[in-house]
Amino acid sequence: MTQSFSFRRPLLAAVLGAALLLPGLSGAQTWRQLDAAVASVGTAEVREEGLQLNLPLVAEDGSSVPLTITADTPAGTRITRLELFAPANPTPQVATFEFGEEITRVNLTTRIRLSESQNVIAVAHTSDGKAIVAERAVRVTVSGCVAPAKSDPASEMKARVRVPKSWDQAKPAEVLTMITHPMVTGLAADESGNKPATRIIESFKATLDGKPVLTAHFFRSLAANPYLKFDVAPRQSGKLHLEWVEDTGRKVEIKEEVRVG
């Protein structure tokens, strides 16, 4: 049975920091120390192979760290849900993704914020009820969570999307979408010590003719001007509808035709 370990934040940060210095430390020895990751896994059978979490070994700018997640699952199974954690960040949860049937393989890229050097953790759930855990150690030179917004916090939200001109039926192809947004974490104090109100993209949804393709929930650790790149394998032509939603309730929608065949 999986056991949960509770730590106060200073102790957790110290443990994770020490973990980065220990050669040969297996992934399970770290993710089991984070209650949120343990809760995500639940009672599922855990695998530590098949999920690749790619980040730079050293991130000079913690406010914008590129991240790619790919997965190899047995024939007849696929990833249905994925959770991403940065345990040493002020908010350990980074994002949660849910994948529809048109995403037959996970090949997802985005940018995140990292507060300090730590092990980033991904937990994926498969259609046959198993959980796959992956970790990646990243050394951060400059903290990204308390960095001020790099774009005007009052700027308008503008989204765009790029899809192939045509798709082969049920064959994965790349969708790239981005939104102009400052992602104000509310953690960066000004000279007077005042902190701005939090303003973040809270969720994203992609549907094809109303059928869910990708649904995401974001926390404060997504980088400014968020973008997502992911593979979709549509079975038929239709209208791809994307929706970005801010924590204020404001949203931006964009549509694009998907032409199969």
Backbone hydrogen bonds in HBPLUS format (Angstrom, degrees):
<---DONOR---> <-ACCEPTOR-->    atom                        ^
c    i                          cat <-CA-CA->   ^        H-A-AA   ^      H-
h    n   atom  resd res      DA  || num        DHA   H-A  angle D-A-AA Bond
n    s   type  num  typ     dist DA aas  dist angle  dist       angle   num
A0011-LEU N   A0008-ARG O   3.03 MM   3  5.49 116.9  2.44 112.3 127.1     1
A0012-LEU N   A0008-ARG O   2.89 MM   4  6.10 162.2  1.92 157.6 163.5     2
A0013-ALA N   A0009-ARG O   2.86 MM   4  6.02 167.5  1.88 160.9 163.0     3
A0014-ALA N   A0010-PRO O   3.02 MM   4  6.19 153.0  2.09 140.1 147.7     4
A0015-VAL N   A0011-LEU O   2.87 MM   4  6.12 159.5  1.91 153.3 158.7     5
A0016-LEU N   A0012-LEU O   2.91 MM   4  6.13 168.8  1.93 157.0 159.6     6
A0017-GLY N   A0013-ALA O   2.85 MM   4  5.92 153.1  1.93 143.2 151.4     7
A0018-ALA N   A0014-ALA O   2.92 MM   4  6.10 156.7  1.97 145.6 151.7     8
A0019-ALA N   A0015-VAL O   2.90 MM   4  6.14 145.3  2.03 141.9 152.4     9
A0020-LEU N   A0016-LEU O   3.29 MM   4  6.61 141.3  2.45 142.4 149.6    10
A0021-LEU N   A0018-ALA O   2.92 MM   3  5.33 148.7  2.02 109.9 119.7    11
A0022-LEU N   A0019-ALA O   3.16 MM   3  5.27 162.3  2.20 106.4 111.9    12
A0029-GLN N   A0026-SER O   3.16 MM   3  5.66 139.0  2.33 110.2 120.3    13
A0030-THR N   A0027-GLY O   2.95 MM   3  5.57 157.2  2.00 118.9 126.0    14
A0031-TRP N   A0027-GLY O   3.18 MM   4  6.47 164.2  2.20 164.6 166.1    15
A0032-ARG N   A0028-ALA O   3.40 MM   4  5.96 156.5  2.46 136.3 141.4    16
A0033-GLN N   A0030-THR O   2.94 MM   3  5.54 161.4  1.98 118.8 125.0    17
A0034-LEU N   A0031-TRP O   3.13 MM   3  5.52 165.0  2.16 112.8 117.6    18
A0037-ALA N   A0034-LEU O   3.10 MM   3  5.46 121.5  2.45 106.8 120.3    19
A0038-VAL N   A0034-LEU O   3.03 MM   4  6.32 162.3  2.06 157.3 162.9    20
A0039-ALA N   A0035-ASP O   2.79 MM   4  5.98 157.2  1.84 151.7 158.2    21
A0040-SER N   A0036-ALA O   2.98 MM   4  6.15 146.4  2.10 137.1 146.2    22
A0041-VAL N   A0037-ALA O   3.04 MM   4  6.32 157.4  2.09 149.8 154.5    23
A0042-GLY N   A0038-VAL O   2.96 MM   4  6.18 159.5  2.00 148.9 154.9    24
A0044-ALA N   A0041-VAL O   3.20 MM   3  5.88 157.8  2.25 140.2 141.0    25
A0131-ALA N   A0045-GLU O   2.88 MM  86  6.00 169.8  1.90 163.3 161.7    26
A0047-ARG N   A0131-ALA O   2.73 MM  84  6.12 152.5  1.80 157.0 166.5    27
A0133-VAL N   A0047-ARG O   2.90 MM  86  6.35 157.7  1.95 162.0 166.1    28
A0072-ASP N   A0050-GLY O   2.72 MM  22  4.86 159.0  1.76 146.3 153.0    29
A0052-GLN N   A0070-THR O   2.79 MM  18  5.19 173.1  1.80 155.3 157.7    30
A0070-THR N   A0052-GLN O   3.03 MM  18  5.19 158.1  2.07 142.9 150.0    31
A0054-ASN N   A0068-THR O   2.85 MM  14  5.11 176.2  1.85 166.4 165.2    32
A0068-THR N   A0054-ASN O   3.01 MM  14  5.11 156.8  2.06 143.7 150.6    33
A0139-ARG N   A0057-LEU O   2.95 MM  82  6.23 167.6  1.96 145.5 149.1    34
A0059-ALA N   A0139-ARG O   2.75 MM  80  6.07 165.3  1.78 160.5 165.4    35
A0141-THR N   A0059-ALA O   2.91 MM  82  6.21 166.6  1.93 155.1 156.4    36
A0064-SER N   A0061-ASP O   3.31 MM   3  6.05 172.3  2.32 120.9 123.2    37
A0062-GLY N   A0142-VAL O   2.88 MM  80  5.49 141.1  2.03 147.3 159.9    38
A0114-LEU N   A0062-GLY O   2.73 MM  52  4.90 159.2  1.77 143.4 150.7    39
A0065-VAL N   A0112-ILE O   2.84 MM  47  5.20 164.4  1.87 152.8 157.7    40
A0112-ILE N   A0065-VAL O   2.94 MM  47  5.20 161.3  1.97 137.2 139.9    41
A0067-LEU N   A0110-THR O   2.93 MM  43  5.50 156.9  1.98 160.4 155.4    42
A0110-THR N   A0067-LEU O   2.95 MM  43  5.50 156.7  2.01 156.3 163.5    43
A0069-ILE N   A0108-LEU O   2.76 MM  39  5.20 159.5  1.80 153.8 161.0    44
A0108-LEU N   A0069-ILE O   2.90 MM  39  5.20 159.3  1.94 155.8 156.3    45
A0071-ALA N   A0106-VAL O   3.22 MM  35  5.45 135.5  2.43 149.5 143.8    46
A0077-THR N   A0074-PRO O   3.06 MM   3  5.74 149.3  2.16 145.0 145.1    47
A0127-SER N   A0078-ARG O   2.87 MM  49  5.59 140.9  2.02 156.3 168.7    48
A0080-THR N   A0125-HIS O   2.85 MM  45  5.87 162.3  1.88 159.3 165.3    49
A0099-PHE N   A0080-THR O   2.91 MM  19  4.99 164.1  1.94 129.7 134.9    50
A0125-HIS N   A0081-ARG O   2.76 MM  44  5.18 162.0  1.79 159.6 160.1    51
A0082-LEU N   A0097-PHE O   2.81 MM  15  5.09 155.9  1.86 149.5 152.9    52
A0097-PHE N   A0082-LEU O   2.75 MM  15  5.09 167.7  1.76 158.6 162.7    53
A0083-GLU N   A0123-VAL O   2.81 MM  40  5.19 159.9  1.85 147.3 154.0    54
A0123-VAL N   A0083-GLU O   2.86 MM  40  5.19 161.8  1.89 152.2 157.9    55
A0084-LEU N   A0095-ALA O   2.89 MM  11  5.30 161.3  1.93 164.7 163.6    56
A0094-VAL N   A0084-LEU O   2.89 MM  10  5.38 164.3  1.92 152.7 148.8    57
A0095-ALA N   A0084-LEU O   3.45 MM  11  5.30 157.7  2.50 128.5 131.9    58
A0085-PHE N   A0121-ILE O   2.78 MM  36  5.05 164.8  1.80 158.3 160.4    59
A0121-ILE N   A0085-PHE O   2.92 MM  36  5.05 165.9  1.94 145.2 149.8    60
A0086-ALA N   A0092-PRO O   2.77 MM   6  4.87 164.1  1.79 147.8 152.6    61
A0089-ASN N   A0086-ALA O   2.97 MM   3  5.66 167.3  1.99 129.5 133.5    62
A0219-PHE N   A0094-VAL O   3.18 MM 125  5.39 149.9  2.28 148.4 141.4    63
A0096-THR N   A0217-HIS O   2.93 MM 121  5.19 146.8  2.04 145.0 154.6    64
A0217-HIS N   A0096-THR O   2.89 MM 121  5.19 150.7  1.97 145.2 154.2    65
A0098-GLU N   A0215-THR O   2.76 MM 117  5.12 150.6  1.85 153.3 161.6    66
A0215-THR N   A0098-GLU O   2.97 MM 117  5.12 160.9  2.01 148.0 153.5    67
A0100-GLY N   A0213-VAL O   2.73 MM 113  4.41 168.9  1.75 137.3 133.9    68
A0103-ILE N   A0100-GLY O   3.10 MM   3  5.75 164.1  2.13 117.3 122.3    69
A0233-ALA N   A0102-GLU O   2.63 MM 131  5.01 163.3  1.66 155.1 160.9    70
A0109-THR N   A0229-LYS O   2.84 MM 120  5.00 150.5  1.93 144.4 152.0    71
A0229-LYS N   A0109-THR O   2.99 MM 120  5.00 146.7  2.11 144.9 149.0    72
A0223-ALA N   A0111-ARG O   3.18 MM 112  5.47 178.4  2.18 122.0 121.7    73
A0113-ARG N   A0221-SER O   2.60 MM 108  4.79 154.7  1.66 143.1 144.0    74
A0144-GLY N   A0114-LEU O   2.93 MM  30  5.26 152.4  2.00 131.3 136.9    75
A0118-GLN N   A0138-VAL O   2.99 MM  20  5.66 148.0  2.09 154.9 163.4    76
A0138-VAL N   A0118-GLN O   2.89 MM  20  5.66 166.1  1.91 163.7 167.0    77
A0120-VAL N   A0136-ARG O   2.85 MM  16  5.29 154.5  1.91 157.5 149.1    78
A0136-ARG N   A0120-VAL O   2.96 MM  16  5.29 144.1  2.09 145.8 154.6    79
A0122-ALA N   A0134-ALA O   2.89 MM  12  5.26 162.4  1.92 157.5 159.1    80
A0134-ALA N   A0122-ALA O   2.97 MM  12  5.26 158.8  2.02 150.8 155.4    81
A0124-ALA N   A0132-ILE O   2.82 MM   8  5.06 169.6  1.83 153.9 156.9    82
A0132-ILE N   A0124-ALA O   2.77 MM   8  5.06 158.6  1.81 145.1 152.3    83
A0126-THR N   A0130-LYS O   2.93 MM   4  5.36 165.9  1.95 150.9 154.6    84
A0129-GLY N   A0126-THR O   3.02 MM   3  5.52 152.6  2.09 122.2 121.6    85
A0155-SER N   A0152-ASP O   2.90 MM   3  5.25 167.2  1.91 119.9 123.2    86
A0180-THR N   A0158-LYS O   2.76 MM  22  5.17 159.9  1.80 144.9 150.4    87
A0160-ARG N   A0178-MET O   2.96 MM  18  5.63 149.7  2.06 159.1 166.9    88
A0178-MET N   A0160-ARG O   3.05 MM  18  5.63 155.3  2.12 149.9 155.9    89
A0162-ARG N   A0176-LEU O   2.71 MM  14  5.15 146.8  1.82 152.3 162.7    90
A0176-LEU N   A0162-ARG O   3.04 MM  14  5.15 166.3  2.06 149.5 153.7    91
A0167-TRP N   A0259-ARG O   2.79 MM  92  6.03 146.6  1.90 153.9 159.6    92
A0261-GLY N   A0167-TRP O   2.78 MM  94  5.99 168.6  1.80 176.1 172.1    93
A0171-LYS N   A0168-ASP O   3.02 MM   3  5.37 159.7  2.07 137.3 133.4    94
A0170-ALA N   A0234-PRO O   2.82 MM  64  5.17 170.1  1.83 145.6 143.1    95
A0173-ALA N   A0232-VAL O   2.88 MM  59  5.50 146.6  2.00 136.9 143.9    96
A0232-VAL N   A0173-ALA O   2.85 MM  59  5.50 160.2  1.89 154.0 157.3    97
A0175-VAL N   A0230-PHE O   2.81 MM  55  5.46 161.6  1.84 160.1 165.8    98
A0230-PHE N   A0175-VAL O   2.98 MM  55  5.46 157.6  2.03 152.6 159.3    99
A0177-THR N   A0228-LEU O   2.97 MM  51  5.50 166.6  1.99 161.5 166.0   100
A0228-LEU N   A0177-THR O   2.88 MM  51  5.50 158.4  1.92 156.4 163.0   101
A0179-ILE N   A0226-PRO O   2.99 MM  47  5.75 157.9  2.04 166.6 173.0   102
A0225-ASN N   A0181-HIS O   2.64 MM  44  4.64 161.5  1.67 158.2 160.0   103
A0184-VAL N   A0199-ARG O   2.73 MM  15  4.86 128.3  1.99 154.8 150.3   104
A0199-ARG N   A0184-VAL O   2.92 MM  15  4.86 167.9  1.94 136.6 140.4   105
A0190-ASP N   A0194-ASN O   2.80 MM   4  5.45 154.2  1.87 146.3 151.4   106
A0193-GLY N   A0190-ASP O   2.91 MM   3  5.19 160.4  1.95 112.9 118.6   107
A0247-ASP N   A0200-ILE O   2.93 MM  47  5.84 148.6  2.03 169.0 175.1   108
A0202-GLU N   A0245-VAL O   2.75 MM  43  5.81 143.9  1.87 146.9 158.7   109
A0218-PHE N   A0202-GLU O   2.80 MM  16  4.92 165.9  1.82 129.5 134.4   110
A0203-SER N   A0245-VAL O   3.22 MM  42  5.24 158.4  2.26 143.4 145.6   111
A0245-VAL N   A0203-SER O   2.96 MM  42  5.24 166.6  1.98 150.7 149.3   112
A0204-PHE N   A0216-ALA O   2.96 MM  12  5.03 154.2  2.03 139.4 140.5   113
A0216-ALA N   A0204-PHE O   2.79 MM  12  5.03 167.4  1.80 153.5 154.0   114
A0205-LYS N   A0243-GLU O   2.94 MM  38  5.21 146.0  2.06 141.3 151.3   115
A0243-GLU N   A0205-LYS O   2.87 MM  38  5.21 144.5  2.00 150.4 159.5   116
A0206-ALA N   A0214-LEU O   2.75 MM   8  5.07 151.2  1.83 154.9 161.9   117
A0213-VAL N   A0206-ALA O   2.76 MM   7  5.38 159.6  1.80 158.0 152.8   118
A0214-LEU N   A0206-ALA O   3.18 MM   8  5.07 157.4  2.24 130.4 135.9   119
A0207-THR N   A0241-HIS O   2.93 MM  34  5.25 158.2  1.98 146.2 153.4   120
A0241-HIS N   A0207-THR O   2.83 MM  34  5.25 166.5  1.85 155.5 160.3   121
A0208-LEU N   A0211-LYS O   2.88 MM   3  5.14 157.9  1.93 141.5 144.5   122
A0211-LYS N   A0208-LEU O   3.07 MM   3  5.14 165.6  2.09 110.6 112.8   123
A0209-ASP N   A0239-LYS O   3.02 MM  30  5.35 162.1  2.05 149.3 145.8   124
A0238-GLY N   A0258-VAL O   2.99 MM  20  5.23 153.0  2.07 138.4 144.9   125
A0258-VAL N   A0238-GLY O   2.77 MM  20  5.23 164.8  1.80 173.6 169.5   126
A0240-LEU N   A0256-GLU O   2.77 MM  16  5.19 160.5  1.80 169.6 164.4   127
A0256-GLU N   A0240-LEU O   2.91 MM  16  5.19 150.9  1.99 145.0 153.8   128
A0242-LEU N   A0254-ILE O   2.82 MM  12  5.26 177.2  1.82 169.6 170.2   129
A0254-ILE N   A0242-LEU O   2.98 MM  12  5.26 154.6  2.05 145.2 149.6   130
A0244-TRP N   A0252-VAL O   2.91 MM   8  5.28 165.3  1.93 158.5 161.2   131
A0252-VAL N   A0244-TRP O   2.90 MM   8  5.28 153.5  1.97 148.8 157.5   132
A0246-GLU N   A0250-ARG O   2.75 MM   4  5.31 174.9  1.75 172.9 174.3   133
A0249-GLY N   A0246-GLU O   2.91 MM   3  5.35 161.5  1.94 115.4 121.5   134
